[in-house]
Amino acid sequence: MRGQRCKGFRDLSPEEMAKYRRIDQAFSQSCRGWGYREIKTPTLEYLHLFTATGTLTPSMLNKVYSFLDWDGWSGQRVVLKPDGTIPVARFYIDNLAGKGLARLFYTTRIFGFEDTGKEARERWQGGVELIGVSSPLADIELMVMSLELLKSLGINNFELRLSHAGLIKSLLSEMKLSPEEQARVFDQILDGDTEVLARIKSEKPRLSKALKALLELKGESSGILKNVKALFNHSLPELEAPIDNLISVVEQLEAMGYRYKIDITSGKGFEYYTGLIFQLFVGDTKIGGGGRYDDLIPLMGGGDVPASGFALYFDYLVDLLDKAALPQAPSRGVLIKAGPGAVKTGFDIAARIRDKGYIAELEHGEQSPSGFRWQLEINDKKPGFVLTDKVKHQTLELDSADKVLMRLGEVDDNQDSTA
C-alpha cells in the first residue's frame, strides 16, 4: 500500500522549512526585543479547560481531536489543543499569578478537525500574550508588534481589520436575551451574519437600531466612530466606554501612519474576546489576529486579571514569504572528498571546519560541487590536501589541516578588510 499523508496535514519541504525558520527567528527576535519571554505549553490539554471557558461549545466538540487519557480505572478526556491562548492562561494561573505583569510568547501547533480534509487540520503559529494590564496602549503595542514583524518579512500587502467585542456585548446585554441566546447571537454576528437582528424580538427597538448601525459600520477613519457615538451618546450611555476605547486605539494608529479598516462583524473565531479585536488578512486569507480577553483568566479561576494577545499563522506566512526575504545561502561552504585511506582525517577536519563557522559536507559520490565555494580533496599521500577556491579559480596543495584552516581564514580576513 502506498504511503499517504493524512488529510488536512502538511509536509514542509527543505525550501519551505527555510522560510519557516526565517519566520520563526524573526518572530522570536521581535518578541525578545519587545521584552517578552518564551514559554512552551503541552500539545495535550484537558478538554474541560476549553469547554469551561466557552471556547468549545457543545456544537463545536466534533471539531476537535479528543480522546480518553486512561489512568487505571478512570481517566479524563484530553484534547489536541485547538487554541494557543487558553493553555498560556492556564500556565499563568499555575505559575505566575500574583507576580505582576507577564509578557509571554510561544510557538506551537494547534489542531482542529475539518470535515473535508481540504482545509488545514494542523496549524503552526506564534503567539504573544500580555497579561495583567488593561489599556488601549497595551492593545496598540500588540498590533504594532504584529505589523512590524510582517513588514520585516517583506509582507506589506496585508489588511488590518478592527472590531470590538465590547460594543456588541454591551448592547446585547441590554436586549433582555437569555445568556444562551446572547452567546449564540454574539457568535453569529462575529461570523458575519448581519441578518441575525431581523430574527430577534427585542423589548427595546432602539437597541436593535443601534446594533444594526454598528453591524453596518465599515470605514477607515475614527470620524465614523465619533459619528456613531454622537448619534447614540445620550440614548445609549452603555456604548460610551467601548466606543471611546476603540476611538482611542484608532486615533493612535492614525497618528503613527498605520492603515486599518473598521468592520465590526469581522471577529470570527474570537468568541471569548471582550474588547478590541484585530485581524490580519492578505487577500481572503487570514494570517493572524488577536485582541483583548479580560474575562478569560477570571473564568478559569485565576482572579480578576486582564489580558490581551495575538497569534500569527506561520504556515500561511510560509506561502507568502518571498524567496528574496530569505538569508542568502552562505558562501562559506566546503565540500570534502576523502579518499579510502583518509576517512578519519576527513571527519576530523570537517569538525574543525564547522567549529570555525563554515558548512562542511562530505561528498558521497554523486554530490554536485556547484553549491560550494571550496572543494577539499584529502588522500593518504603527500601533499595530503588539495583546496580549490572556485571564486578565485585557485587550487592549492597543502600538507596539513592547520594550513587548510589558515587559508580559509585568510580569505575571510581579506574579505573583511575590503568590505
Buried (B, 14 or more C-beta within 10 A) or exposed (E): EEEEEEEBEBEBEEEBEBBBEBBBEBBBEBBEEBEBEEBEBEBBBBBEBBBBBBBBBEEBBEBBBBEEEEEEEEEEEBBBBBBBBBBBBBBBBEEBBEEEEBBBBBBBBBBBBEEEEEEBBBBBBBBBBBBBBBBBEBBBBBBBBBBBBBEBBEBEEBBBBBBBBBBBBBBBBBBEBEEEEBBBBBBBBBBBBEEBBEEBEBEEEEBBBBBBBBBEBEBBEBEBBBEBBEBBEEEBEBBBEBBBBBBBBBBBBBEEEBEBBBBBBBBBEBBBBBBBBBBBBBEEEBBBBBBBBBBBBEBBEBEEBBBBBBBBBBBBBBEBBEEEBBEEEEBBBBBBBBEEEBEEBBBBBBEBBEEEEBBBBEBEEEEEBEEBBBBBBBBEEEEBBBBBBBEEEEEEEBEEBEBBBEBBEEBEEEEEEEE
